[in-house]
Amino acid sequence: MAQTHPSVSQTIGVILHLEGAAPTLGELRSHVASHLEHEPRLTHYLHGPGLQARWHHDPAPDLDHRVRAQHLPSGDQRLETALTDLVARPLPDTGPLWDIWLLAGYAPGRYCICLRAHHSTQDGMGLIGTLTTLFGTAPASTTQPAPTVQPAPRAGAGAYLGTVRNMLSACATHHVWNDTALPLTGHRDIGWAQVPTQRLRNAATARGGDTNDGFLAALGGALRTWTSQSWRRGADRPLPAITMVNLRRAEELERPGNYFTFAPAPLPCHEPTAAGRLDHVIAVSRTTKDPSHHKAMRSVMDLVPARAFQALAARMTTPGRSAITTSYLAVHRPLRYGQDPVTSLQPFSWLPRHQPATIVACSYNGITSVNFVTDAALPGLRRLPSLFHEAVDGLPQPHDDPQVPGLPPRTGSALAPPAADRDTTGVIDFALIKDILVQQGHLPATPITPGATQAQAGIDSLAVALLSMTLEDRMGIVIPEHELAEAPTVADLVSLVAGRAAAPSDPEDPAERGPHSRTDRVPGVPEV
C-alpha cells in the first residue's frame, strides 16, 4: 500500500512529555545506541517491490540522521505547532524507517521526545515494545523459568466462519462517506483530547466492559452529535468502523512488522442514551475478546495469502466502503529517561486513503490521550476532540447509574481506588484469576491449578502483561508485571492480587503514588 500510494503518509508514533532538564543531543543518541542490539524494530526494514519486499538488517543505523533535536521558543503554543508539523514531516528515506526528535525550550523543566516510525515496520503493540525498551523502568524478572509450552486454545468451525463473515462485512458497501458534493480529499486535520482513564473505566466496568469499551462508547456519542449537526448521511444509524486486534504471540513480542487484524466495531450513533451506547459496544466487543475467536483470527491471518489481504485492504479503502479506524493501547509500566519521569503520552496515527477518520487512544499515568486524524473535507469534524470531551462527561458512572451499586466519583488520578470503594476483596479468588488468564491470556485452562508454578501453568511474560492490564482496566488494581511474575505458584499469584486489592490506598505513600507524580494536568498537549 505504501508503494502503491507513496503520497499517503503511514507515519505513526508517540510523543513523550517529560519533567526535568533536557538531555543533550549527544546523550540521547548514546542512549538510543546502547539499546539498538535489543530492539530489532529499530534495525530492520522492508526492501523490495510490493509483496516481494523482504526484511533487511542494519545493525548500526545512522543516528546523526535519525536522532535529532529542535529548540523551540518559549510557550506551549510553540510546542503545539511544532508537534503538528512534526507529525507530518517525512521519515528518513533509506534504511530503517524511524526517527526520534528531542523538543525543548518551550518551558523550563519540561521537554518532549517524539518517536516516529513507518507503519510497515511497527504496529501499535510494537511501538509500545520499543518505548519499553528505550524508556522502561520495570526490570524484567530473571528468576522465572521458561514456561512449559501448552497447546493453544481450539477454535471451532463457528469461530472461523464468524471471523471470515466479520472480515467480509467490514468491506460491505454503505455509502456513508462518498458524498459527491463533498468527496474525501485525504487532507488531514489532526487533534488530541485528554480525559481521565478512570472516567472511561468506571463507566464500562460497571456494565461488564473495559476501558476500550468506554472509549468506543464515548466516541459513538461524539459522532452522534456531529452527524446530527453536520453529516446527515450518517445520522441516527450505526457508523461503519473497525477496531484493530492485537494477535502477537509471546515469542513475537520483539519482532518488527504488523501482527494485528481488524474486526467490525460499528459505532452506536443511533442509540439516544450514553448507557445504551455502552451496552451496544460491550455486546459487540464480547466476540472479539473471545479466545476461540482470537485463535481463529490468527489462523486466518497466517493462512490467507498476503495478496488476498492486500485485495481486501484495497476494497476497504474505496469511498463507498470506507470505515472509521479505531485502536486502543495501554502502557502500564512507568517510563523514564534517566531520572526524568514521563508524565504523559500522546499517540498519533495515519489516515488511510479514502477513509474519514483514524482515532487512536492510549492510556498512561491515569490519562487517556486520544488522537483524531480526520479528513478535512468533512464539515465540522475538526471539532471531534471537544465533542469527545462532552461525550465522556456524559457517560454513566456507577454512583449515578440506577442499574449498578453506587461508588464515589473519580477524577484523573492514576492511583488504584481505595479497597473500601472497590469492594473487590470478596471476588479476588482463584476462579477470577484463572478466568482472566484463560479469557484474556488465551491459556489452556487444565494446567492452571492452585499448586502449579507459573511455568507449569503456561503463564509466560505475555500472559503476565495481560493479567496486569486486565486487573487495572477492569478493577483499578495496579500491580507491575515484574511483581506478578515473581509469585512462585498460581495460589501465590491469587494471594498477591487479593492482598493488593484489600490494602488501603494512601495518597501520601510514595509506593501508592508510583514513580512519579500523577495529576490531571497534561503539559503542552495540543487540542484542536
C-alpha positions as CSV (number, residue, x, y, z in Angstrom):
1,M,0.0,0.0,0.0
2,A,2.9,2.4,0.8
3,Q,4.4,1.8,-2.6
4,T,1.1,2.0,-4.5
5,H,0.2,5.3,-2.9
6,P,3.5,6.9,-1.8
7,S,1.9,10.3,-1.2
8,V,-0.2,8.8,1.7
9,S,1.9,9.1,4.9
10,Q,2.0,6.0,7.0
11,T,3.9,7.5,9.9
12,I,2.7,6.5,13.4
13,G,4.3,7.4,16.7
14,V,4.1,8.7,20.2
15,I,5.1,11.9,22.0
16,L,6.6,11.6,25.5
17,H,6.2,14.5,27.8
18,L,8.9,14.6,30.5
19,E,9.8,16.7,33.5
20,G,13.4,17.6,34.1
21,A,16.4,19.2,32.3
22,A,16.5,18.2,28.7
23,P,19.5,16.0,27.7
24,T,22.0,17.0,25.1
25,L,21.6,15.5,21.6
26,G,24.7,13.5,22.1
27,E,23.4,12.0,25.3
28,L,20.2,11.0,23.7
29,R,22.0,9.4,20.7
30,S,24.2,7.4,23.1
31,H,21.1,6.3,25.0
32,V,19.4,5.0,21.8
33,A,22.7,3.4,20.5
34,S,23.0,1.4,23.7
35,H,19.6,-0.2,23.1
36,L,19.8,-1.0,19.4
37,E,21.1,-4.5,20.0
38,H,17.9,-5.4,22.0
39,E,15.4,-3.6,19.7
40,P,15.1,-5.3,16.3
41,R,12.3,-2.9,15.2
42,L,15.0,-0.2,15.1
43,T,17.4,-2.2,13.0
44,H,15.2,-3.9,10.4
45,Y,13.3,-2.5,7.4
46,L,11.5,-3.9,4.4
47,H,13.2,-3.6,1.0
48,G,11.9,-4.6,-2.4
49,P,8.9,-4.2,-4.6
50,G,5.4,-4.8,-3.3
51,L,4.7,-8.2,-1.8
52,Q,8.3,-9.3,-2.8
53,A,9.8,-7.0,-0.1
54,R,12.0,-8.8,2.4
55,W,13.4,-7.8,5.8
56,H,16.9,-6.3,5.7
57,H,19.1,-5.8,8.8
58,D,21.1,-2.7,9.5
59,P,22.8,-3.2,12.9
60,A,24.1,0.4,13.1
61,P,21.6,2.9,11.5
62,D,22.9,6.4,11.2
63,L,21.8,8.1,14.4
64,D,23.0,11.5,13.3
65,H,20.2,11.4,10.8
66,R,17.7,9.6,13.0
67,V,18.1,11.2,16.4
68,R,17.6,15.0,16.0
69,A,16.7,18.0,18.1
70,Q,14.6,21.2,17.7
71,H,15.0,24.1,20.1
72,L,11.7,25.9,20.4
73,P,10.8,29.5,21.5
74,S,9.1,29.8,24.9
75,G,5.4,29.0,25.0
76,D,3.1,25.9,24.9
77,Q,1.6,27.2,21.6
78,R,5.1,26.9,20.1
79,L,5.2,23.2,21.1
80,E,1.7,22.6,19.7
81,T,2.7,24.0,16.4
82,A,6.0,22.0,16.4
83,L,4.3,18.8,17.2
84,T,1.6,19.2,14.5
85,D,4.4,19.9,12.0
86,L,6.5,17.0,13.1
87,V,3.7,14.5,12.7
88,A,3.5,15.4,9.0
89,R,7.3,15.5,8.4
90,P,8.7,12.7,6.1
91,L,10.7,9.9,7.7
92,P,14.2,9.0,6.6
93,D,14.0,7.6,3.1
94,T,16.8,5.0,3.4
95,G,17.4,2.2,5.9
96,P,15.2,1.6,8.9
97,L,12.2,3.9,8.7
98,W,12.1,5.6,12.1
99,D,13.5,8.7,13.9
100,I,13.4,10.3,17.3
101,W,13.1,14.0,18.0
102,L,14.0,16.0,21.1
103,L,12.0,19.1,21.6
104,A,13.0,21.6,24.3
105,G,13.0,25.3,25.2
106,Y,9.2,25.9,25.2
107,A,9.0,25.7,29.1
108,P,11.6,25.4,31.9
109,G,11.9,21.9,33.4
110,R,9.9,20.3,30.6
111,Y,10.8,18.6,27.3
112,C,9.4,16.1,24.8
113,I,10.8,13.1,23.0
114,C,8.9,12.1,19.9
115,L,9.3,8.5,18.4
116,R,8.1,8.1,14.8
117,A,8.0,5.0,12.7
118,H,6.6,3.7,9.4
119,H,3.6,1.5,9.9
120,S,5.2,-1.2,7.7
121,T,7.7,-1.9,10.5
122,Q,5.7,-1.1,13.6
123,D,2.2,-1.7,14.8
124,G,0.7,-0.3,18.0
125,M,2.0,-3.1,20.3
126,G,5.4,-3.0,18.6
127,L,5.6,0.8,19.3
128,I,4.8,0.1,22.9
129,G,7.6,-2.5,23.0
130,T,10.1,0.0,21.6
131,L,9.0,2.5,24.2
132,T,9.5,0.0,26.9
133,T,13.0,-1.0,25.6
134,L,14.2,2.6,25.4
135,F,12.4,4.2,28.4
136,G,11.0,1.4,30.6
137,T,11.7,1.3,34.3
138,A,10.4,-2.0,35.5
139,P,13.1,-4.7,35.4
140,A,12.3,-8.0,33.7
141,S,12.1,-10.9,36.1
142,T,15.2,-13.2,35.9
143,T,14.0,-15.8,38.3
144,Q,11.1,-17.3,36.4
145,P,12.0,-20.4,34.3
146,A,10.9,-20.7,30.7
147,P,7.2,-21.6,30.5
148,T,6.1,-25.0,29.5
149,V,4.7,-25.0,26.0
150,Q,1.0,-25.6,26.2
151,P,-1.5,-26.3,23.4
152,A,-3.2,-23.2,22.0
153,P,-7.0,-22.9,22.6
154,R,-9.1,-24.6,20.0
155,A,-11.3,-22.7,17.6
156,G,-14.4,-24.4,16.3
157,A,-16.0,-24.0,12.9
158,G,-18.3,-21.3,14.2
159,A,-15.3,-19.2,15.2
160,Y,-13.7,-19.5,11.8
161,L,-17.0,-18.8,10.0
162,G,-17.6,-15.8,12.2
163,T,-14.1,-14.4,11.6
164,V,-14.5,-14.7,7.8
165,R,-18.0,-13.2,7.9
166,N,-16.8,-10.3,10.0
167,M,-13.9,-9.6,7.6
168,L,-16.3,-9.6,4.6
169,S,-18.9,-7.5,6.5
170,A,-16.2,-4.8,7.1
171,C,-16.0,-4.4,3.3
172,A,-19.7,-4.0,2.7
173,T,-21.0,-1.1,0.7
174,H,-22.8,1.5,2.8
175,H,-22.2,4.9,1.0
176,V,-21.9,6.9,4.2
177,W,-18.9,8.9,3.2
178,N,-19.0,9.1,-0.6
179,D,-21.0,12.3,-1.0
180,T,-20.3,13.6,-4.5
181,A,-20.7,17.2,-3.3
182,L,-18.1,16.7,-0.5
183,P,-15.7,14.0,-1.6
184,L,-12.9,13.0,0.8
185,T,-9.6,14.6,-0.2
186,G,-7.0,13.0,2.0
187,H,-6.0,16.4,3.5
188,R,-5.8,15.8,7.3
189,D,-6.9,17.7,10.4
190,I,-5.1,16.5,13.5
191,G,-6.2,17.0,17.1
192,W,-6.0,15.5,20.5
193,A,-8.1,15.1,23.6
194,Q,-7.2,14.0,27.1
195,V,-9.6,12.5,29.6
196,P,-9.2,10.7,33.0
197,T,-8.8,7.0,32.3
198,Q,-11.0,6.1,35.3
199,R,-13.9,8.0,33.9
200,L,-13.9,5.6,30.9
201,R,-13.1,2.5,33.0
202,N,-15.7,3.1,35.7
203,A,-18.5,3.6,33.2
204,A,-17.6,0.4,31.3
205,T,-16.7,-2.0,34.1
206,A,-19.9,-1.3,35.9
207,R,-21.7,-2.8,32.9
208,G,-19.2,-5.7,32.2
209,G,-16.9,-3.9,29.8
210,D,-13.4,-2.4,29.9
211,T,-11.7,0.9,29.2
212,N,-11.7,0.3,25.5
213,D,-15.4,-0.1,25.6
214,G,-15.8,3.2,27.4
215,F,-13.6,4.9,24.8
216,L,-15.7,3.5,21.9
217,A,-19.0,4.4,23.5
218,A,-17.8,8.0,24.1
219,L,-16.6,8.1,20.5
220,G,-20.0,7.0,19.4
221,G,-21.6,9.7,21.4
222,A,-19.3,12.4,19.9
223,L,-20.0,11.2,16.4
224,R,-23.8,11.0,17.1
225,T,-23.7,14.8,17.9
226,W,-21.5,15.6,14.9
227,T,-23.6,13.6,12.4
228,S,-26.9,15.1,13.6
229,Q,-25.4,18.6,13.1
230,S,-23.1,18.3,10.1
231,W,-23.4,14.9,8.2
232,R,-27.0,13.8,7.8
233,R,-25.9,10.8,5.7
234,G,-24.6,9.2,8.9
235,A,-27.2,10.4,11.4
236,D,-29.3,8.0,13.5
237,R,-27.5,4.9,12.3
238,P,-24.6,2.8,13.4
239,L,-21.5,4.3,11.8
240,P,-19.2,1.8,10.0
241,A,-16.0,1.4,12.0
242,I,-13.3,-1.2,12.5
243,T,-11.0,-1.8,15.5
244,M,-7.5,-3.2,15.5
245,V,-7.0,-6.5,17.3
246,N,-3.5,-7.5,18.5
247,L,-2.6,-11.1,17.6
248,R,1.1,-11.2,18.7
249,R,2.2,-14.3,20.4
250,A,4.7,-14.3,23.3
251,E,7.6,-15.3,21.1
252,E,6.8,-12.5,18.6
253,L,6.8,-9.5,21.1
254,E,10.1,-8.1,19.8
255,R,9.7,-8.8,16.1
256,P,9.2,-5.9,13.6
257,G,6.2,-5.8,11.4
258,N,2.4,-6.0,11.9
259,Y,0.7,-8.7,13.9
260,F,-2.8,-7.5,14.1
261,T,-6.1,-7.8,12.3
262,F,-9.3,-5.8,12.2
263,A,-12.8,-6.5,13.5
264,P,-16.0,-4.7,12.8
265,A,-16.9,-2.3,15.6
266,P,-19.9,-0.2,14.4
267,L,-20.2,2.9,16.5
268,P,-23.7,3.1,18.0
269,C,-24.6,6.6,16.9
270,H,-28.3,5.5,16.6
271,E,-28.5,4.9,20.4
272,P,-30.0,8.0,22.1
273,T,-28.5,7.4,25.5
274,A,-24.9,7.0,26.7
275,A,-25.9,3.9,28.7
276,G,-27.4,2.4,25.5
277,R,-24.2,3.1,23.6
278,L,-22.1,1.4,26.3
279,D,-24.3,-1.7,26.3
280,H,-24.1,-1.9,22.5
281,V,-20.3,-1.6,22.4
282,I,-19.8,-4.1,25.1
283,A,-22.1,-6.6,23.4
284,V,-20.3,-6.2,20.1
285,S,-16.8,-6.4,21.6
286,R,-17.5,-9.6,23.6
287,T,-17.0,-11.7,20.5
288,T,-13.7,-10.0,19.6
289,K,-12.3,-10.8,23.1
290,D,-13.3,-14.5,23.0
291,P,-10.2,-16.7,23.0
292,S,-11.5,-19.1,20.3
293,H,-12.1,-16.1,18.0
294,H,-8.6,-14.8,18.7
295,K,-7.3,-18.2,17.6
296,A,-9.5,-18.2,14.5
297,M,-8.4,-14.6,13.6
298,R,-4.7,-15.6,14.0
299,S,-5.1,-18.7,11.9
300,V,-6.8,-16.8,9.2
301,M,-4.0,-14.2,9.2
302,D,-1.4,-17.0,8.9
303,L,-3.2,-19.0,6.2
304,V,-4.7,-16.4,3.9
305,P,-2.2,-15.3,1.2
306,A,-0.8,-11.8,1.5
307,R,-2.2,-10.9,-1.9
308,A,-5.7,-11.7,-0.7
309,F,-5.2,-9.4,2.3
310,Q,-3.9,-6.7,0.1
311,A,-7.0,-7.0,-2.1
312,L,-9.2,-6.9,1.0
313,A,-7.5,-3.7,2.2
314,A,-7.8,-2.1,-1.2
315,R,-11.5,-2.9,-1.2
316,M,-12.0,-1.4,2.2
317,T,-10.4,1.9,1.1
318,T,-12.9,2.5,-1.7
319,P,-15.2,5.5,-1.0
320,G,-18.4,3.6,-0.7
321,R,-17.0,1.0,1.7
322,S,-14.5,3.0,3.9
323,A,-14.9,3.0,7.6
324,I,-13.6,4.8,10.7
325,T,-10.5,3.1,12.1
326,T,-10.1,2.9,15.9
327,S,-7.4,1.5,18.1
328,Y,-6.8,1.4,21.9
329,L,-3.5,0.9,23.7
330,A,-2.5,1.0,27.3
331,V,1.0,1.5,28.7
332,H,1.1,0.1,32.3
333,R,4.8,0.4,33.1
334,P,6.1,3.8,34.2
335,L,8.5,5.3,31.7
336,R,11.6,7.5,32.3
337,Y,14.6,9.0,30.6
338,G,17.3,8.7,33.1
339,Q,15.8,10.1,36.3
340,D,13.2,12.2,34.4
341,P,9.7,10.8,34.6
342,V,7.4,10.6,31.5
343,T,4.3,12.4,32.8
344,S,2.1,11.8,29.7
345,L,1.9,10.3,26.3
346,Q,0.4,11.4,23.0
347,P,-0.2,8.9,20.3
348,F,-0.6,9.8,16.7
349,S,-1.5,7.8,13.6
350,W,-2.1,8.0,9.9
351,L,-5.2,8.3,7.7
352,P,-5.6,5.6,5.0
353,R,-6.7,6.6,1.6
354,H,-10.5,7.4,1.2
355,Q,-11.1,6.9,4.9
356,P,-12.9,9.6,7.0
357,A,-11.0,9.3,10.3
358,T,-8.5,7.3,12.3
359,I,-8.9,7.6,16.1
360,V,-6.3,6.0,18.4
361,A,-6.4,6.2,22.2
362,C,-3.6,5.5,24.6
363,S,-3.9,5.2,28.4
364,Y,-0.9,6.1,30.6
365,N,-0.5,7.5,34.1
366,G,-4.2,8.0,34.7
367,I,-4.8,9.9,31.5
368,T,-6.2,8.6,28.2
369,S,-4.9,10.7,25.3
370,V,-6.9,10.3,22.1
371,N,-5.5,11.3,18.7
372,F,-8.0,12.3,15.9
373,V,-6.9,12.3,12.3
374,T,-9.8,13.3,10.1
375,D,-10.4,14.2,6.5
376,A,-10.5,18.0,6.2
377,A,-13.3,17.8,3.7
378,L,-15.8,16.7,6.3
379,P,-17.5,19.8,7.7
380,G,-17.1,20.4,11.4
381,L,-15.3,17.1,12.1
382,R,-12.2,19.0,13.5
383,R,-14.5,19.7,16.5
384,L,-14.4,15.9,17.3
385,P,-11.9,16.3,20.3
386,S,-14.2,18.8,22.1
387,L,-17.3,16.6,21.2
388,F,-15.4,13.6,22.7
389,H,-14.8,15.5,25.9
390,E,-18.5,16.2,26.2
391,A,-19.4,12.6,25.5
392,V,-17.0,11.4,28.2
393,D,-18.6,13.8,30.7
394,G,-22.0,12.2,29.8
395,L,-21.0,8.6,30.4
396,P,-23.0,6.9,33.1
397,Q,-21.0,6.4,36.3
398,P,-21.6,3.8,39.0
399,H,-22.7,6.4,41.5
400,D,-25.4,7.9,39.2
401,D,-26.4,4.9,37.3
402,P,-29.5,3.2,38.9
403,Q,-28.6,-0.2,37.4
404,V,-25.4,-0.6,39.4
405,P,-24.3,-0.1,43.0
406,G,-23.1,3.3,44.0
407,L,-19.4,4.3,44.0
408,P,-18.0,7.8,44.7
409,P,-17.0,9.8,41.6
410,R,-13.4,9.6,40.5
411,T,-11.2,12.1,38.6
412,G,-7.9,11.8,36.8
413,S,-5.8,10.1,39.5
414,A,-4.0,7.0,38.3
415,L,-4.0,5.6,41.8
416,A,-5.9,2.4,42.4
417,P,-9.2,3.2,44.2
418,P,-9.3,2.5,48.0
419,A,-10.3,-1.0,48.9
420,A,-13.5,0.3,50.5
421,D,-14.5,1.8,47.2
422,R,-13.5,-1.1,45.0
423,D,-15.3,-3.8,47.0
424,T,-13.0,-6.4,45.4
425,T,-12.0,-8.5,48.4
426,G,-14.9,-10.8,48.0
427,V,-14.2,-11.6,44.3
428,I,-10.4,-11.9,44.1
429,D,-10.1,-15.6,44.1
430,F,-8.6,-18.4,42.1
431,A,-11.6,-18.6,39.8
432,L,-11.3,-15.0,38.8
433,I,-7.5,-15.1,38.1
434,K,-7.9,-18.3,36.2
435,D,-10.7,-16.8,34.1
436,I,-8.5,-13.8,33.2
437,L,-5.6,-16.0,32.2
438,V,-7.8,-18.2,30.1
439,Q,-10.1,-15.5,28.6
440,Q,-7.6,-12.6,28.2
441,G,-4.3,-14.5,28.2
442,H,-5.6,-17.3,25.9
443,L,-4.1,-20.0,28.0
444,P,-5.4,-23.6,28.2
445,A,-7.4,-24.0,31.4
446,T,-6.3,-27.5,32.5
447,P,-2.8,-26.7,33.6
448,I,-3.8,-23.7,35.7
449,T,-4.2,-25.2,39.2
450,P,-3.6,-23.5,42.6
451,G,-0.4,-25.6,43.2
452,A,1.1,-25.2,39.7
453,T,4.1,-23.0,39.2
454,Q,3.7,-20.2,36.7
455,A,5.8,-22.2,34.3
456,Q,3.7,-25.4,34.8
457,A,0.5,-23.3,34.3
458,G,1.9,-21.9,31.0
459,I,2.0,-18.4,32.3
460,D,4.5,-16.6,30.2
461,S,5.5,-12.9,30.1
462,L,2.7,-12.1,27.7
463,A,0.1,-13.6,30.0
464,V,1.5,-11.7,32.9
465,A,1.3,-8.5,31.0
466,L,-2.3,-9.2,30.0
467,L,-3.2,-10.0,33.6
468,S,-1.7,-6.8,34.8
469,M,-3.6,-4.8,32.2
470,T,-6.9,-6.5,32.9
471,L,-6.6,-6.0,36.6
472,E,-6.0,-2.3,36.1
473,D,-8.5,-1.8,33.3
474,R,-11.4,-3.7,34.9
475,M,-10.8,-3.2,38.7
476,G,-8.3,-0.4,39.1
477,I,-5.8,-2.7,40.8
478,V,-2.3,-1.6,39.8
479,I,0.4,-4.3,40.1
480,P,3.5,-4.1,38.0
481,E,4.2,-7.1,35.8
482,H,7.6,-7.9,37.4
483,E,5.8,-8.3,40.8
484,L,3.2,-10.6,39.3
485,A,5.9,-12.6,37.6
486,E,7.7,-13.2,41.0
487,A,4.8,-15.2,42.5
488,P,6.1,-18.8,42.7
489,T,2.7,-20.5,42.2
490,V,-0.8,-19.7,41.0
491,A,-2.0,-19.7,44.5
492,D,0.7,-17.2,45.5
493,L,-0.4,-15.1,42.5
494,V,-4.0,-15.1,43.7
495,S,-2.9,-14.1,47.2
496,L,-0.8,-11.2,45.8
497,V,-3.7,-9.8,43.9
498,A,-6.2,-10.3,46.7
499,G,-3.8,-8.6,49.2
500,R,-3.2,-5.7,46.9
501,A,-6.9,-5.3,46.4
502,A,-7.6,-5.3,50.2
503,A,-4.8,-2.9,51.0
504,P,-5.9,0.7,51.8
505,S,-4.7,3.3,49.3
506,D,-2.7,6.1,51.0
507,P,-2.1,9.0,48.6
508,E,0.8,10.2,50.8
509,D,2.6,6.9,50.4
510,P,5.2,7.0,47.6
511,A,4.6,3.4,46.9
512,E,1.0,4.2,46.2
513,R,1.8,7.2,44.1
514,G,4.2,5.3,41.9
515,P,7.5,6.5,40.5
516,H,6.3,10.0,39.6
517,S,3.6,12.5,40.5
518,R,0.2,12.0,38.8
519,T,-2.1,14.9,38.2
520,D,-5.0,15.9,35.9
521,R,-2.8,18.4,34.1
522,V,-1.1,17.3,30.9
523,P,1.5,19.9,30.0
524,G,2.0,21.1,26.5
525,V,-0.7,19.0,24.8
526,P,-2.3,20.4,21.7
527,E,-6.1,20.2,21.5
528,V,-7.7,21.4,18.3
